[in-house]
Amino acid sequence: MGERNRDASRGYYQESWRVLKRNPVAMVCMIIVILLTLVAVLAPFIAPYDPNAIDMPSKLKAPCPEHLFGCDEMGRDILSRCIYGCRISLSVGLVSQLIALVIGYFMGVCAGYFGGKVDAVISFMIQVFSSLPDLLLAMALMFALGRGLANLYIALGVLSWAKTARLIRGTVLQLKQKEYVQACRIDGGSSLRIIMRHLLPNCIPTLIITVTMGIPSAILSEASLSFLGLGVRSPMASWGAMISASKMFIRTSPFYSLFPGFCMIITVIAFNMLGDGLRDALDPKLRK
């Protein structure tokens, strides 16, 4: 039986990959995401300058061969800061969604599997977190925790867990009625074994889609918090912080806000479109 399950799982993901390859938009966005990841990982090697190196004679210098994206109000190279800003945005998006995934899966699977009072309490918590405005909740958490990259991870992870938990709860409510789950329970299988061996593998597609779709939201939230001065600490490069600093020079030096804004737009669109493609590929009901 275990071998048949592994074969079925392998066939499912092979078919999903085949469907995804037939979606040109999703494949292009996947390539963009891979390139962005490489840029973030290799930032120290591909950035032409130190992103925090101050050069006042080059203050607000327009794009030129030496500084392709120009310089900011302190003479720092904007291209280098955009490259390091990519590292901040992707790390915030990925780590915060992994935190949300762990909390959301645990809460969702407990609500769906155990039911009763456990489900009532967790569902109430999900409704409370879902009803709060995302940005206001993130601002409150950052005020409480203080500025910093680690606190951004925690705040945005706490912000996103309710959406994951709601999806996992619905999936588990369907899965726990399946014959193999009932058979494992009758055979004396513990709840932990059922959750980890039978429910988790079947929740993986939902988790993949949730993380992929949640990363752009986390990136935008980080940019909003940095724009408001509640994100990463200066002089750490962040697209949101760069856009915030550039607002005073929007008329005289529009390139200052243009490049980090363009980087953010490309990243968010790529993740959103890739998430749509993954949803179509991983959901058998949506496959063409």
C-alpha positions, 0 to 999 in steps of 0.5 A: 500500500505504501508503494502504491501511495508513493507511485500515485504521489509521484504521478500526481506531481509529474502530471502537475509539472506537465500542466505547468510547463504548458503555461508560458506565463507561469514558466516565464514568471518561474524563470524571473523568480529563479533569477531574483533568487540568484540575485539575492543569494549572489548580491555580494558578488554582483553588486558593483558597489558597497550598498552603504558606501557614502559618496557625497560628491555623487549625491543624486547623480543621474544614471550614467555608465558608472552608476547605471541606476544613479545615486541617492541623496547620500551618493550611494549606488542605487543599483547596488541598493536595489540588489541588496533590497532584493535580498531583504524582500525575498527573505522577508517574504519566504521566512515570514510565509514559512512561519505562517505555514508552520503556525497555520498548518498546526492550527488548521489541522488541529481544528479540522481533525479534532473538531468540537471545542478545539475547532470552535476556539481555533475558528474564532481565532482565525476569524479575529485575525482575518477581520483585522486590517493587515497593515494596522495589525502589522504596524501594531506588532512592529510598534510592540516588537521594535524595528528590525529584520527578525521582528519583521519575519515574526510580525508578517508571519503572525499576520498571515497564519490565519489564511493558511489555517483556514485552507488547511482546516477545510482540506483536513475536514475532507481528508479525515473522511477518507477510507485510508484515514479511517483504516489507520484510526481503526488499526490503532494509529495515533493522531500524530501518525495520521496527521504527519503520515496521511494528512500532511502529504495531502496538504502539501499542494495547498501549502505550496500554493499558499506560500507562493501566493503569500510571498508577494503580500509579505513583500508589499507589507514589508515595503509599506512598513519600511516606507512608514519607518517601521521596517528594517533599520537604516542603512540596510537597503530595502525597496520600501525604505528607498521609495520613502527616502526618494519622495522628497526628490520625486520632481528633481530625481524621479529615477530614485523612486523609479528603479526600486519601485520597478523591482518591487512591481516585477517581483510581486507580479512574478510571484502572483502569476507563478502562484496562479499557475501552480494553483491551476497545475496542482488542483486537479479540478482546474487542470486543462 
